[in-house]
């Protein structure tokens, strides 16, 4: 229009960004025996219509193992597996830091907890005395084996070093 060469038009809009969400936000591996590995999973969700890109997932303790290639493009969700392999007995606390293109939450964290445990074998009694036994006779004495530790005790074999004795 020649009478109004410039017009002002008010426009409004809302900017959008990918939106990351993780579940769970706390992972407790529980008790894990030394020299074993426990695996659990968590999910990274994309709660937007835009493409969510995960650039990195950093685990802040080497006892927790993550095998993923980056970047990860997430349309709906991605399930990630993480393993724990304790190096020592005791509680281990750590966290996962996930970096993404969510401008409102570029680094999101998952807290980790586990407890390295070990079996502790206990035998009672620790020695046996059969006393005098006549030739051709036999005698039995009980032995109890217990686990005083928190880790699973697996007995692979019991060896008797003298052929005059046997195990029933």
Phi and psi in degrees as GROMACS dihedral restraints (atoms count N, CA, C in turn):
[ dihedral_restraints ]
;  ai    aj    ak    al  type     phi  dphi    fc
    3     4     5     6     1   -67.3    20    10
    4     5     6     7     1   -27.2    20    10
    6     7     8     9     1   -73.7    20    10
    7     8     9    10     1   -30.2    20    10
    9    10    11    12     1  -128.5    20    10
   10    11    12    13     1    86.9    20    10
   12    13    14    15     1   -68.2    20    10
   13    14    15    16     1   -26.5    20    10
   15    16    17    18     1  -118.5    20    10
   16    17    18    19     1   132.9    20    10
   18    19    20    21     1  -123.3    20    10
   19    20    21    22     1   144.8    20    10
   21    22    23    24     1  -104.8    20    10
   22    23    24    25     1   126.5    20    10
   24    25    26    27     1  -119.6    20    10
   25    26    27    28     1   122.2    20    10
   27    28    29    30     1   -83.2    20    10
   28    29    30    31     1   126.5    20    10
   30    31    32    33     1  -120.1    20    10
   31    32    33    34     1   143.7    20    10
   33    34    35    36     1  -129.9    20    10
   34    35    36    37     1   153.7    20    10
   36    37    38    39     1  -164.4    20    10
   37    38    39    40     1   168.3    20    10
   39    40    41    42     1  -124.6    20    10
   40    41    42    43     1   124.0    20    10
   42    43    44    45     1   -73.6    20    10
   43    44    45    46     1   145.5    20    10
   45    46    47    48     1  -121.1    20    10
   46    47    48    49     1   152.7    20    10
   48    49    50    51     1  -141.6    20    10
   49    50    51    52     1   154.8    20    10
   51    52    53    54     1   -57.3    20    10
   52    53    54    55     1   149.7    20    10
   54    55    56    57     1  -126.4    20    10
   55    56    57    58     1   116.1    20    10
   57    58    59    60     1   -92.5    20    10
   58    59    60    61     1   146.0    20    10
   60    61    62    63     1  -146.0    20    10
   61    62    63    64     1   142.7    20    10
   63    64    65    66     1  -122.0    20    10
   64    65    66    67     1   151.6    20    10
   66    67    68    69     1  -149.9    20    10
   67    68    69    70     1   127.6    20    10
   69    70    71    72     1   -80.6    20    10
   70    71    72    73     1   171.1    20    10
   72    73    74    75     1   -96.9    20    10
   73    74    75    76     1    -4.0    20    10
   75    76    77    78     1  -139.6    20    10
   76    77    78    79     1   126.3    20    10
   78    79    80    81     1  -118.1    20    10
   79    80    81    82     1   123.3    20    10
   81    82    83    84     1  -113.1    20    10
   82    83    84    85     1   110.6    20    10
   84    85    86    87     1   -74.7    20    10
   85    86    87    88     1   -14.3    20    10
   87    88    89    90     1    72.6    20    10
   88    89    90    91     1  -155.1    20    10
   90    91    92    93     1   -80.2    20    10
   91    92    93    94     1   129.5    20    10
   93    94    95    96     1  -129.8    20    10
   94    95    96    97     1   123.8    20    10
   96    97    98    99     1   -68.0    20    10
   97    98    99   100     1   145.1    20    10
   99   100   101   102     1   -56.9    20    10
  100   101   102   103     1   148.7    20    10
  102   103   104   105     1    66.3    20    10
  103   104   105   106     1    19.1    20    10
  105   106   107   108     1  -127.8    20    10
  106   107   108   109     1   167.2    20    10
  108   109   110   111     1  -127.4    20    10
  109   110   111   112     1   134.9    20    10
  111   112   113   114     1  -117.3    20    10
  112   113   114   115     1   135.3    20    10
  114   115   116   117     1  -116.1    20    10
  115   116   117   118     1   135.3    20    10
  117   118   119   120     1  -134.0    20    10
  118   119   120   121     1   170.0    20    10
  120   121   122   123     1  -128.1    20    10
  121   122   123   124     1   157.5    20    10
  123   124   125   126     1  -137.4    20    10
  124   125   126   127     1   164.3    20    10
  126   127   128   129     1  -119.8    20    10
  127   128   129   130     1   143.4    20    10
  129   130   131   132     1  -109.1    20    10
  130   131   132   133     1   122.2    20    10
  132   133   134   135     1  -105.9    20    10
  133   134   135   136     1   146.6    20    10
  135   136   137   138     1  -105.2    20    10
  136   137   138   139     1   110.2    20    10
  138   139   140   141     1   -99.8    20    10
  139   140   141   142     1    35.4    20    10
  141   142   143   144     1  -143.7    20    10
  142   143   144   145     1   175.1    20    10
  144   145   146   147     1   -89.2    20    10
  145   146   147   148     1    -8.8    20    10
  147   148   149   150     1   -87.3    20    10
  148   149   150   151     1   159.8    20    10
  150   151   152   153     1   -74.0    20    10
  151   152   153   154     1   122.3    20    10
  153   154   155   156     1   -90.7    20    10
  154   155   156   157     1   130.4    20    10
  156   157   158   159     1  -118.5    20    10
  157   158   159   160     1   121.3    20    10
  159   160   161   162     1   -95.7    20    10
  160   161   162   163     1   120.2    20    10
  162   163   164   165     1   -86.9    20    10
  163   164   165   166     1   -33.7    20    10
  165   166   167   168     1  -161.3    20    10
  166   167   168   169     1   149.1    20    10
  168   169   170   171     1  -128.1    20    10
  169   170   171   172     1   112.8    20    10
  171   172   173   174     1  -104.6    20    10
  172   173   174   175     1   128.3    20    10
  174   175   176   177     1  -105.7    20    10
  175   176   177   178     1   125.5    20    10
  177   178   179   180     1   -88.7    20    10
  178   179   180   181     1    17.5    20    10
  180   181   182   183     1  -151.0    20    10
  181   182   183   184     1   128.6    20    10
  183   184   185   186     1   -69.7    20    10
  184   185   186   187     1   -10.1    20    10
  186   187   188   189     1   -75.6    20    10
  187   188   189   190     1   -16.5    20    10
  189   190   191   192     1   -99.3    20    10
  190   191   192   193     1   128.6    20    10
  192   193   194   195     1  -117.3    20    10
  193   194   195   196     1   129.1    20    10
  195   196   197   198     1  -129.1    20    10
  196   197   198   199     1   129.8    20    10
  198   199   200   201     1  -120.3    20    10
  199   200   201   202     1    91.9    20    10
  201   202   203   204     1  -138.5    20    10
  202   203   204   205     1   150.4    20    10
  204   205   206   207     1  -102.4    20    10
  205   206   207   208     1   144.0    20    10
  207   208   209   210     1  -123.9    20    10
  208   209   210   211     1   155.0    20    10
  210   211   212   213     1   -76.4    20    10
  211   212   213   214     1   162.2    20    10
  213   214   215   216     1  -114.6    20    10
  214   215   216   217     1   126.0    20    10
  216   217   218   219     1   -93.1    20    10
  217   218   219   220     1   127.6    20    10
  219   220   221   222     1  -121.7    20    10
  220   221   222   223     1   118.8    20    10
  222   223   224   225     1   -87.8    20    10
  223   224   225   226     1   -52.6    20    10
  225   226   227   228     1  -113.0    20    10
  226   227   228   229     1   -68.0    20    10
  228   229   230   231     1  -156.0    20    10
  229   230   231   232     1   163.9    20    10
  231   232   233   234     1  -136.7    20    10
  232   233   234   235     1   129.1    20    10
  234   235   236   237     1   -90.4    20    10
  235   236   237   238     1   129.6    20    10
  237   238   239   240     1  -117.3    20    10
  238   239   240   241     1   135.2    20    10
  240   241   242   243     1  -101.4    20    10
  241   242   243   244     1   137.5    20    10
  243   244   245   246     1  -130.9    20    10
  244   245   246   247     1   141.8    20    10
  246   247   248   249     1  -116.6    20    10
  247   248   249   250     1   152.7    20    10
  249   250   251   252     1  -124.9    20    10
  250   251   252   253     1   129.1    20    10
  252   253   254   255     1  -131.3    20    10
  253   254   255   256     1   101.9    20    10
  255   256   257   258     1   -67.9    20    10
  256   257   258   259     1   142.0    20    10
  258   259   260   261     1   -98.9    20    10
  259   260   261   262     1   -23.9    20    10
  261   262   263   264     1  -141.4    20    10
  262   263   264   265     1   164.8    20    10
  264   265   266   267     1   -77.6    20    10
  265   266   267   268     1   136.8    20    10
  267   268   269   270     1   128.3    20    10
  268   269   270   271     1   173.2    20    10
  270   271   272   273     1   -73.8    20    10
  271   272   273   274     1   140.6    20    10
  273   274   275   276     1  -126.7    20    10
  274   275   276   277     1   123.8    20    10
  276   277   278   279     1  -115.8    20    10
  277   278   279   280     1   140.7    20    10
  279   280   281   282     1  -159.8    20    10
  280   281   282   283     1  -168.4    20    10
  282   283   284   285     1  -155.1    20    10
  283   284   285   286     1   160.4    20    10
  285   286   287   288     1  -107.8    20    10
  286   287   288   289     1   135.5    20    10
  288   289   290   291     1  -116.8    20    10
  289   290   291   292     1   121.3    20    10
  291   292   293   294     1  -108.0    20    10
  292   293   294   295     1   122.2    20    10
  294   295   296   297     1  -103.1    20    10
  295   296   297   298     1   131.1    20    10
  297   298   299   300     1  -143.9    20    10
  298   299   300   301     1  -178.9    20    10
  300   301   302   303     1   -92.7    20    10
  301   302   303   304     1    18.7    20    10
  303   304   305   306     1   -76.3    20    10
  304   305   306   307     1   106.9    20    10
  306   307   308   309     1   -66.0    20    10
  307   308   309   310     1   -23.7    20    10
  309   310   311   312     1   -87.9    20    10
  310   311   312   313     1   -14.2    20    10
  312   313   314   315     1  -152.5    20    10
  313   314   315   316     1    66.5    20    10
  315   316   317   318     1   -67.5    20    10
  316   317   318   319     1   -28.5    20    10
  318   319   320   321     1  -128.1    20    10
  319   320   321   322     1   115.5    20    10
  321   322   323   324     1  -115.7    20    10
  322   323   324   325     1   146.7    20    10
  324   325   326   327     1  -118.9    20    10
  325   326   327   328     1   149.3    20    10
  327   328   329   330     1  -124.2    20    10
  328   329   330   331     1   125.3    20    10
  330   331   332   333     1   -81.3    20    10
  331   332   333   334     1   141.5    20    10
  333   334   335   336     1  -122.1    20    10
  334   335   336   337     1   143.4    20    10
  336   337   338   339     1  -145.7    20    10
  337   338   339   340     1   141.7    20    10
  339   340   341   342     1  -156.6    20    10
  340   341   342   343     1   171.6    20    10
  342   343   344   345     1  -137.0    20    10
  343   344   345   346     1   114.4    20    10
  345   346   347   348     1   -75.2    20    10
  346   347   348   349     1   127.4    20    10
  348   349   350   351     1  -129.6    20    10
  349   350   351   352     1   164.3    20    10
  351   352   353   354     1  -144.5    20    10
  352   353   354   355     1   148.1    20    10
  354   355   356   357     1   -73.5    20    10
  355   356   357   358     1   160.1    20    10
  357   358   359   360     1  -140.0    20    10
  358   359   360   361     1    98.6    20    10
  360   361   362   363     1   -73.6    20    10
  361   362   363   364     1   140.5    20    10
  363   364   365   366     1  -136.1    20    10
  364   365   366   367     1   127.6    20    10
  366   367   368   369     1  -117.0    20    10
  367   368   369   370     1   139.9    20    10
  369   370   371   372     1  -140.4    20    10
  370   371   372   373     1   121.7    20    10
  372   373   374   375     1   -78.5    20    10
  373   374   375   376     1   170.3    20    10
  375   376   377   378     1   -91.2    20    10
  376   377   378   379     1   -11.0    20    10
  378   379   380   381     1  -145.4    20    10
  379   380   381   382     1   154.2    20    10
  381   382   383   384     1  -123.7    20    10
  382   383   384   385     1   140.5    20    10
  384   385   386   387     1  -123.7    20    10
  385   386   387   388     1   108.7    20    10
  387   388   389   390     1   -82.3    20    10
  388   389   390   391     1   -11.7    20    10
  390   391   392   393     1    68.3    20    10
  391   392   393   394     1  -158.2    20    10
  393   394   395   396     1   -82.9    20    10
  394   395   396   397     1   129.6    20    10
  396   397   398   399     1  -129.5    20    10
  397   398   399   400     1   131.4    20    10
  399   400   401   402     1   -66.2    20    10
  400   401   402   403     1   148.1    20    10
  402   403   404   405     1   -60.9    20    10
  403   404   405   406     1   134.8    20    10
  405   406   407   408     1    88.0    20    10
  406   407   408   409     1    -7.7    20    10
  408   409   410   411     1   -99.7    20    10
  409   410   411   412     1   171.0    20    10
  411   412   413   414     1  -141.4    20    10
  412   413   414   415     1   163.9    20    10
  414   415   416   417     1  -145.1    20    10
  415   416   417   418     1   149.4    20    10
  417   418   419   420     1  -121.4    20    10
  418   419   420   421     1   139.5    20    10
  420   421   422   423     1  -131.8    20    10
  421   422   423   424     1   139.0    20    10
  423   424   425   426     1   -83.5    20    10
  424   425   426   427     1   149.1    20    10
  426   427   428   429     1  -135.1    20    10
  427   428   429   430     1   130.8    20    10
  429   430   431   432     1  -107.7    20    10
  430   431   432   433     1   141.1    20    10
  432   433   434   435     1  -118.1    20    10
  433   434   435   436     1   126.8    20    10
  435   436   437   438     1  -129.0    20    10
  436   437   438   439     1   159.5    20    10
  438   439   440   441     1  -111.4    20    10
  439   440   441   442     1   112.0    20    10
  441   442   443   444     1   -92.9    20    10
  442   443   444   445     1    -4.7    20    10
  444   445   446   447     1   -92.0    20    10
  445   446   447   448     1  -179.2    20    10
  447   448   449   450     1   -95.2    20    10
  448   449   450   451     1   -21.2    20    10
  450   451   452   453     1   -80.7    20    10
  451   452   453   454     1   161.7    20    10
  453   454   455   456     1   -70.3    20    10
  454   455   456   457     1   134.3    20    10
  456   457   458   459     1  -101.3    20    10
  457   458   459   460     1   124.0    20    10
  459   460   461   462     1  -120.2    20    10
  460   461   462   463     1   121.1    20    10
  462   463   464   465     1   -98.9    20    10
  463   464   465   466     1   112.8    20    10
  465   466   467   468     1   -80.5    20    10
  466   467   468   469     1   -37.9    20    10
  468   469   470   471     1  -161.3    20    10
  469   470   471   472     1   160.2    20    10
  471   472   473   474     1  -127.3    20    10
  472   473   474   475     1   120.6    20    10
  474   475   476   477     1  -105.2    20    10
  475   476   477   478     1   135.0    20    10
  477   478   479   480     1  -111.0    20    10
  478   479   480   481     1   122.4    20    10
  480   481   482   483     1   -87.2    20    10
  481   482   483   484     1    -0.4    20    10
  483   484   485   486     1  -129.7    20    10
  484   485   486   487     1   124.2    20    10
  486   487   488   489     1   -69.3    20    10
  487   488   489   490     1    -8.8    20    10
  489   490   491   492     1   -76.3    20    10
  490   491   492   493     1   -11.8    20    10
  492   493   494   495     1  -113.6    20    10
  493   494   495   496     1   150.2    20    10
  495   496   497   498     1  -139.3    20    10
  496   497   498   499     1   164.7    20    10
  498   499   500   501     1  -117.7    20    10
  499   500   501   502     1   130.2    20    10
